[in-house]
């Protein structure tokens, strides 16, 4: 399979949009990612795939802690900002005042669908990316927030209306 064909197929996979963030002000950094998932519950662990050329990658390795902030549908502009589309970088991405701090110092988006505070426990390098495995230290969520999804270049969300009950 060619890289272009694979890329096109993966565009069809809907994924939640997250901001991975690390660092203390004034040296915070973060990036928009969709490659994130839970890994296990004993202990609670997650994994995210980070391009090794990304600015945030080196800071995650250095800080050894990071946060995962799952975006709500109203965070489209924030997703674009942290993806680099606005040409704003580093701590300047956090200027809007929507951010708190976990005890570890990792940035935490106030009104995220959910936010996790993680300690980096392992890294697995593969191809252009590194799987960053984090043990979850703490977390919080916002009830009833509609998650932001990305599929085939479009921003979307879920709806709970019109689906039959599943027994």
MIVEX-240761 format. One record per residue: x, y, z of N, C-alpha, C, O in turn; residue in three letters. Coordinates in steps of 0.02 Angstrom, whole numbers, plus 32768, in hexadecimal, padded with zeros to 4 digits. Example, Ala and Ser with C-alpha at 12.3 -4.5 7.8 and 13.67 -1.06 7.14 Angstrom:
<recs>
REC   n_u   n_v   n_w  ca_u  ca_v  ca_w   c_u   c_v   c_w   o_u   o_v   o_w  residu
REC  8294  7EE4  8186  8267  7F1F  8186  8294  7F5B  8186  82C8  7F5A  81A7     ala
REC  8282  7F90  8162  82AC  7FCB  8165  8285  8002  818A  829E  8039  8192     ser
</recs>
This chain:
<recs>
REC   n_u   n_v   n_w  ca_u  ca_v  ca_w   c_u   c_v   c_w   o_u   o_v   o_w  residu
REC  802B  7FC5  8000  8000  8000  8000  802D  803E  8000  8060  8040  8023     unk
REC  801A  806E  7FDA  8041  80AC  7FD8  8031  80D7  8014  7FFA  80D2  8030     unk
REC  8060  8103  8029  8051  8132  805F  8014  815E  8050  7FED  816C  807D     unk
REC  800C  8173  8012  7FD3  819E  8000  7F91  8178  8007  7F60  8194  8020     unk
REC  7F8F  8139  7FF3  7F52  8111  7FF9  7F41  8105  8043  7F08  8109  8057     unk
REC  7F74  80F5  806A  7F6A  80EB  80B1  7F50  812A  80D3  7F21  8128  80FB     unk
REC  7F6F  8162  80C3  7F59  81A3  80DF  7F10  81B0  80CF  7EEA  81C6  80FA     unk
REC  7EFC  81A3  8091  7EB7  81AE  807D  7E87  8180  80A3  7E51  8196  80B9     unk
REC  7E9A  8142  80AC  7E70  8114  80D2  7E69  812B  811B  7E33  8128  8138     unk
REC  7EA0  8141  8139  7E9E  8156  817F  7E76  8196  8189  7E5D  81A3  81C0     unk
REC  7E6F  81BF  8155  7E45  81FB  8159  7DFC  81E9  8166  7DD6  8212  817F     unk
REC  7DE9  81AC  8154  7DA3  8197  815C  7D95  817F  81A4  7D5B  8174  81B5     unk
REC  7DC8  8176  81CC  7DC0  8160  8211  7DB0  819C  823D  7DDB  81C7  8247     unk
REC  7D73  81A0  8258  7D63  81D8  8284  7D89  81D2  82C6  7D8F  819B  82E1     unk
REC  7DA3  8209  82DE  7DCA  8208  831B  7DBB  8245  8346  7DAE  827B  832C     unk
REC  7DBD  823B  8388  7DB7  8272  83B6  7DF4  829F  83AF  7E2B  8288  83A0     unk
REC  7DEA  82E0  83B9  7E1F  8311  83B3  7E37  8323  83F9  7E0F  8333  8425     unk
REC  7E79  831F  8404  7E97  832B  8445  7ED0  835D  8440  7EEE  8364  840B     unk
REC  7EDE  837E  8477  7F1B  83A6  847C  7F46  8385  84B0  7F32  837C  84EA     unk
REC  7F82  8371  849B  7FB4  8358  84C8  7FDE  8394  84DC  7FF6  83B9  84B1     unk
REC  7FE7  839E  851E  800C  83DA  8535  803D  83C7  856C  8034  8396  8590     unk
REC  8071  83EF  8571  80A5  83E3  85A4  80C8  8424  85B5  80C5  8455  858F     unk
REC  80E9  8425  85ED  8111  845F  8600  80ED  8490  862D  80B0  8491  8633     unk
REC  8116  84BB  864E  80FD  84F0  8679  8106  8533  8655  8133  853B  862D     unk
REC  80D9  8562  8663  80DF  85A5  8647  8122  85C3  865E  8133  85BC  8698     unk
REC  8146  85E2  8634  8138  85F6  85EF  8153  85C5  85BB  815F  85D9  8581     unk
REC  815E  8587  85CD  8179  8557  859D  814A  851D  858F  815F  84E3  8588     unk
REC  810A  852D  858C  80D8  84FA  857B  80D8  84EF  852F  80E9  851C  8508     unk
REC  80C6  84B3  851D  80BE  84A3  84D6  8088  846E  84D0  807A  844A  84FF     unk
REC  806C  8469  8495  8038  8437  848A  8029  8431  8441  803E  8459  8417     unk
REC  8004  83FC  8431  7FF4  83EE  83EC  7FB1  83C9  83E7  7F9E  83A5  8415     unk
REC  7F8F  83D3  83AF  7F51  83B0  83A1  7F62  836A  8388  7F8B  8361  835B     unk
REC  7F41  8337  83A5  7F4B  82F2  838F  7F09  82CD  838E  7EDA  82DC  83B3     unk
REC  7F05  829C  8363  7ECC  826E  8363  7EE3  8227  8374  7EB9  81FC  8383     unk
REC  7F23  821B  8371  7F3F  81D8  8380  7F4A  81D1  83CB  7F82  81D8  83E4     unk
REC  7F14  81C2  83EE  7F14  81BA  8437  7EE2  8184  844A  7EAD  817F  842C     unk
REC  7EF5  815B  847C  7EC6  8127  8494  7ED9  8110  84DA  7F11  811C  84F1     unk
REC  7EAA  80EF  84FA  7EBA  80D0  853A  7EE1  8090  852B  7ED9  8071  84F7     unk
REC  7F0C  807E  855A  7F36  8043  8550  7F25  800D  8583  7F23  7FD2  8572     unk
REC  7F19  8020  85C1  7F08  7FF0  85F5  7EED  8013  8633  7EF2  8050  8639     unk
REC  7ED1  7FEB  8660  7EB3  8009  869C  7ED9  7FF8  86DC  7ECC  8017  8710     unk
REC  7F05  7FC8  86DB  7F2B  7FB5  8716  7F75  7FB2  8707  7F8E  7F7D  86F3     unk
REC  7F9A  7FE9  870E  7F83  802B  8722  7F63  804F  86E7  7F6D  803B  86AD     unk
REC  7F3E  8085  86F4  7F20  80AB  86BE  7F56  80C8  8690  7F80  80EF  86A7     unk
REC  7F54  80B5  8651  7F87  80CD  8621  7F66  80E0  85DF  7F32  80C6  85CC     unk
REC  7F86  8110  85BE  7F70  8126  857C  7FAD  8129  854E  7FE6  8125  8564     unk
REC  7F9F  812E  850E  7FD5  8134  84DD  7FC1  8167  84A8  7F87  8169  8492     unk
REC  7FF1  818F  8493  7FE6  81BD  845C  8022  81B8  842D  805B  81AE  8443     unk
REC  8015  81C0  83ED  804A  81BD  83BB  805E  8204  83A9  8035  822C  8393     unk
REC  809E  8213  83B3  80B7  8257  83A7  80EF  8253  8373  811D  822B  8378     unk
REC  80EB  827E  8341  8120  8282  830F  8160  8299  8331  8160  82CA  8356     unk
REC  8196  8276  8325  81D6  8286  8346  81F3  82C8  832F  8220  82E3  834F     unk
REC  81DA  82E4  82F8  81F1  8326  82E0  81C9  835F  8301  81DC  8399  82FA     unk
REC  8193  834E  8324  8169  8381  8342  818D  83A2  837E  81AF  8380  83A4     unk
REC  8184  83E2  8384  81A2  8409  83BB  818E  83ED  83FE  81B7  83EA  842C     unk
REC  814F  83D8  8405  8135  83BF  8445  8156  837E  845A  815D  8370  8495     unk
REC  816B  8355  842A  8189  8314  8439  81C5  831B  8469  81C7  82F9  849C     unk
REC  81F4  8346  8459  8230  834E  8483  821D  8367  84C9  823C  8354  84FA     unk
REC  81EB  8392  84CD  81D6  83AD  850E  81B3  8378  8539  81BA  8378  8576     unk
REC  818E  834C  851A  816F  8315  853F  81A4  82E8  855D  81A0  82D3  8597     unk
REC  81D7  82D9  8536  820F  82B0  854E  8233  82D2  8588  8244  82B2  85BA     unk
REC  823E  8312  8581  8262  8338  85B4  8239  833F  85F5  8254  8336  862B     unk
REC  81F9  8350  85EE  81CF  835D  8629  81B8  831D  864C  81AC  831E  8689     unk
REC  81B1  82E7  8627  819B  82A6  8642  8153  82A7  865C  813D  8276  867A     unk
REC  812E  82DD  8651  80E6  82E0  8660  80C4  8304  8626  80E2  832E  8604     unk
REC  8085  82F3  861C  805E  8314  85E7  8014  830D  85F8  8000  82E6  8623     unk
REC  7FEC  8334  85D4  7FA3  832E  85DC  7F85  831D  8599  7FA0  832D  8564     unk
REC  7F4B  82FC  859C  7F23  82EE  8562  7EE1  8311  856E  7EBF  8304  85A0     unk
REC  7ECD  833D  8541  7E90  8365  8547  7E64  8357  850B  7E73  836D  84D3     unk
REC  7E2D  8332  8515  7E00  8322  84DF  7DD2  835E  84D3  7DB0  8375  8500     unk
REC  7DD3  8377  8495  7DB0  83B4  8485  7D65  83AB  847C  7D4F  8376  8465     unk
REC  7D3F  83DE  848E  7CF8  83E1  8482  7CEC  8403  843E  7D19  8423  8423     unk
REC  7CB0  83FC  8424  7CA0  8416  83E2  7CAD  8461  83DD  7CBC  8479  83A6     unk
REC  7CA7  8487  8413  7CB3  84CF  8411  7CFE  84E1  840F  7D0F  851C  840D     unk
REC  7D2A  84AF  840F  7D72  84BB  840F  7D93  84B6  83CA  7DCF  84AC  83C6     unk
REC  7D6D  84BC  8394  7D89  84B5  8351  7DC3  84E6  8347  7DF8  84D1  832E     unk
REC  7DBC  8525  835A  7DF2  8555  8350  7E2F  8544  837A  7E68  854F  8364     unk
REC  7E25  8528  83B5  7E5D  8512  83DF  7E81  84D7  83BE  7EBE  84D4  83C0     unk
REC  7E5B  84AA  83A0  7E79  8471  837B  7EA5  848B  8342  7EDC  8472  8337     unk
REC  7E8C  84BC  831E  7EB3  84DA  82E7  7EF1  84FD  8301  7F27  84F7  82E4     unk
REC  7EEA  8521  8338  7F22  8545  8356  7F5A  8515  8369  7F94  8521  8359     unk
REC  7F49  84DE  838B  7F7C  84AF  83A1  7F94  8480  836A  7FC4  845B  8375     unk
REC  7F74  8482  8330  7F8C  845A  82F7  7FC0  8481  82CE  7FDE  8466  82A0     unk
REC  7FC9  84C1  82DF  7FF9  84EA  82BB  7FDB  8513  8283  7FFF  853A  8263     unk
REC  7F9B  850C  8276  7F7B  8530  823F  7F7E  857C  8249  7F7D  85A1  8218     unk
REC  7F80  8593  8287  7F80  85DB  8295  7FC6  85F8  829A  7FCF  8634  82A5     unk
REC  7FF9  85CE  8291  803F  85E4  8295  804F  8604  82D9  8075  8634  82DD     unk
REC  8031  85EA  830E  803F  85FE  8353  805F  85C2  8375  8048  858A  836C     unk
REC  8095  85CD  839B  80BB  8595  83B5  80C9  859C  83FF  80C2  85D2  841C     unk
REC  80DD  8564  841E  80F3  8564  8464  80BF  857F  8494  8083  8573  848C     unk
REC  80D7  85A4  84C6  80AC  85BE  84FB  8077  85EF  84E1  8044  85F9  8502     unk
REC  8082  860D  84A6  8052  863C  848A  800F  861A  847B  7FDB  863C  8478     unk
REC  800F  85D9  8472  7FD0  85B4  8465  7FA2  85B3  84A2  7F67  85A5  849C     unk
REC  7FBE  85C0  84DD  7F98  85BB  851B  7F7E  85FF  8534  7F65  8603  856C     unk
REC  7F83  8633  850C  7F73  8677  8523  7F2A  8686  852E  7F19  86B8  854D     unk
REC  7EFD  865C  8516  7EB6  866C  8519  7E96  8665  855E  7E5B  8675  8566     unk
REC  7EBA  864D  8590  7EA0  8649  85D4  7E73  860E  85E2  7E54  860B  8617     unk
REC  7E6E  85DF  85B4  7E45  85A3  85BE  7E6A  856C  85E3  7E4F  8535  85EC     unk
REC  7EA6  8579  85F9  7ED1  8544  8613  7EDD  854A  865E  7EE9  8580  8678     unk
REC  7ED9  8511  8680  7EEE  8509  86C5  7F2D  84DF  86C5  7F4B  84D4  8690     unk
REC  7F40  84C7  86FF  7F7C  849F  8704  7F6E  8464  8733  7F52  846C  8769     unk
REC  7F82  8429  871D  7F80  83EF  874A  7FB7  83F5  877E  7FE3  8420  8778     unk
REC  7FB5  83CC  87B2  7FE7  83CE  87E7  802D  83C4  87CC  805D  83E0  87E7     unk
REC  8034  839C  8797  8076  8390  8778  808F  83CC  8752  80CA  83CF  873F     unk
REC  8063  83FD  8746  8075  8437  871F  805E  8434  86D7  8061  8466  86B3     unk
REC  8045  83FB  86C1  802D  83F5  867C  7FEF  841F  8672  7FC4  8422  869E     unk
REC  7FE9  8440  8638  7FAE  8468  8629  7F6F  843E  8626  7F70  8405  860E     unk
REC  7F37  845A  863D  7EF7  8437  863E  7EC2  8467  8623  7EB7  849D  863E     unk
REC  7EA1  8453  85ED  7E6C  847B  85CF  7E2E  847A  85FB  7E12  8444  8607     unk
REC  7E19  84B4  8612  7DE2  84B9  8642  7DA2  8496  862D  7D84  8472  8655     unk
REC  7D8C  84A1  85F0  7D4C  8485  85DC  7D52  844D  85A8  7D28  8447  857B     unk
REC  7D86  8426  85AF  7D8F  83EB  8583  7D5B  83B6  8593  7D40  83B4  85CA     unk
REC  7D4C  838C  8562  7D21  8353  856E  7D3E  832A  85A7  7D1B  8315  85D5     unk
REC  7D7F  831F  85A3  7DA4  82FF  85DA  7DED  8314  85D5  7E06  8323  859E     unk
REC  7E0E  8316  860E  7E56  8325  8610  7E77  82F1  863D  7E5E  82E0  8672     unk
REC  7EB0  82D8  8627  7ED7  82A8  864D  7F1C  82C4  865A  7F3B  82E2  862E     unk
REC  7F34  82BB  8697  7F78  82CC  86AA  7FA0  828B  86A9  7F8D  825A  86C9     unk
REC  7FD7  828A  8683  7FFC  824C  8678  8046  8254  8687  8064  8289  867D     unk
REC  8063  821D  869F  80AB  8218  86A9  80C6  81EA  8672  80AE  81B2  866A     unk
REC  80F7  8202  864D  8114  81DB  8616  8139  819F  8633  8168  81A7  865B     unk
REC  8124  8162  861F  8144  8126  863A  816B  80FE  8606  8196  80D7  8618     unk
REC  815B  8108  85C7  817E  80E2  8593  8176  8105  8550  8145  8128  8544     unk
REC  81A7  80FA  8525  81A5  8114  84E1  81B7  80DC  84B1  81E7  80B7  84BD     unk
REC  8191  80D4  847D  819E  80A1  844A  81A3  80C5  8407  8172  80DF  83EE     unk
REC  81DE  80C4  83EA  81E9  80E6  83AA  81D8  80B7  8371  81EE  807D  836F     unk
REC  81B2  80D1  8342  819F  80AB  8307  8196  80DB  82CD  816E  810A  82D1     unk
REC  81BA  80D0  8297  81B4  80FA  825C  81C2  8143  826E  81F5  8151  828F     unk
REC  8197  8170  825B  81A2  81B8  8267  8187  81CE  82AB  8192  8207  82BF     unk
REC  8165  81A1  82CF  8144  81B3  830D  815F  818D  8349  8184  815D  8343     unk
REC  814A  81A5  8382  815B  8183  83C1  811A  817A  83E8  80F4  81A9  83F1     unk
REC  810E  813E  83FF  80D5  8131  842B  80EA  8146  8471  8117  8129  848F     unk
REC  80C8  8178  848B  80D6  8193  84CD  80A2  8174  84FC  8067  8183  84F8     unk
REC  80BA  8149  8529  808E  8126  8557  8090  814A  859A  80C5  8155  85B7     unk
REC  8055  815C  85B2  8050  8181  85F0  8025  815E  8623  7FEF  8145  8613     unk
REC  803B  815E  8661  8012  8146  8698  7FE7  8181  86AF  8001  81B8  86BC     unk
REC  7FA7  8176  86B4  7F78  81AC  86C6  7F7D  81B9  8711  7F72  818B  873A     unk
REC  7F8C  81F7  8723  7F93  820C  8769  7F50  8225  8783  7F3C  8216  87BB     unk
REC  7F2E  824D  875A  7EED  8268  876E  7EC7  827C  872F  7EE2  827B  86F8     unk
REC  7E88  828E  8738  7E60  82A2  86FF  7E20  82C4  8715  7E0C  82C2  874F     unk
REC  7E00  82E4  86E5  7DC0  8303  86F1  7D99  8307  86B0  7DB6  8300  867A     unk
REC  7D57  8312  86B6  7D2E  8314  867A  7CF7  8347  8681  7CE9  835F  86B7     unk
REC  7CD9  8358  8648  7CA1  8386  8645  7C64  835F  862D  7C63  8349  85F3     unk
REC  7C33  8357  8658  7BF7  8332  8645  7BD4  8352  860A  7BD0  8390  8605     unk
REC  7BBC  8329  85DE  7B92  833D  85A5  7BB6  8366  8570  7B94  8381  8544     unk
REC  7BF7  836B  8572  7C1B  838F  853E  7C1B  8363  84FF  7C29  8327  8502     unk
REC  7C0D  8381  84C6  7C0E  835D  8486  7C55  835B  846B  7C72  8390  8460     unk
REC  7C72  8320  8461  7CB7  831C  844A  7CC1  8333  8402  7C95  8329  83D8     unk
REC  7CFA  8352  83F5  7D0D  8366  83B2  7D2D  832A  838F  7D5A  830A  83AA     unk
REC  7D15  831A  8353  7D30  82E3  832B  7D4C  82FF  82EA  7D39  8335  82D3     unk
REC  7D79  82D8  82CC  7D97  82EC  828C  7D93  82AF  825D  7DA7  8278  826F     unk
REC  7D79  82BB  8221  7D75  8285  81EE  7D77  82A4  81A9  7D4F  82D1  819A     unk
REC  7DA4  828C  8181  7DAA  82A0  813B  7DAC  82EC  8132  7D8D  8308  8105     unk
REC  7DD2  830D  815E  7DDC  8355  8158  7DA4  837F  8175  7DA4  83BC  816E     unk
REC  7D73  835F  8196  7D3A  8383  81B1  7D37  837D  81FD  7D48  834A  8219     unk
REC  7D21  83B3  821D  7D14  83B3  8265  7CCC  839E  8270  7CA0  83B5  824B     unk
REC  7CBF  8373  82A0  7C7B  835B  82AD  7C75  8348  82F7  7CA5  834D  831D     unk
REC  7C3A  8333  830A  7C30  831C  834E  7BFE  82E2  834C  7BE5  82D0  8317     unk
REC  7BF1  82C6  8387  7BC2  828F  838D  7B7E  82AC  839E  7B78  82E4  83B8     unk
REC  7B4B  8286  8390  7B09  8296  83A7  7AEA  8257  83C4  7AF6  8220  83AB     unk
REC  7AC4  825F  83F8  7AA6  8225  8419  7A5E  821B  8404  7A3E  81EC  841A     unk
REC  7A43  8247  83DA  79FE  8242  83C4  79F9  8213  8388  7A25  8212  835D     unk
REC  79C2  81EE  8385  79B4  81C6  834B  79D4  8181  834A  79CB  815C  831A     unk
REC  79FA  816F  837D  7A18  812D  837F  79EC  80FE  83A7  79D1  8111  83DB     unk
REC  79E3  80C1  838F  79BB  8091  83B6  79E0  807D  83F5  7A1E  8080  83F8     unk
REC  79BA  8069  8427  79DA  8052  8465  79FE  8011  8457  79E7  7FE6  8431     unk
REC  7A38  800A  8476  7A5F  7FCD  846F  7A5A  7FA9  84B2  7A6C  7FC4  84E6     unk
REC  7A43  7F6B  84AF  7A39  7F45  84EE  7A79  7F26  8505  7A7B  7F05  8538     unk
</recs>
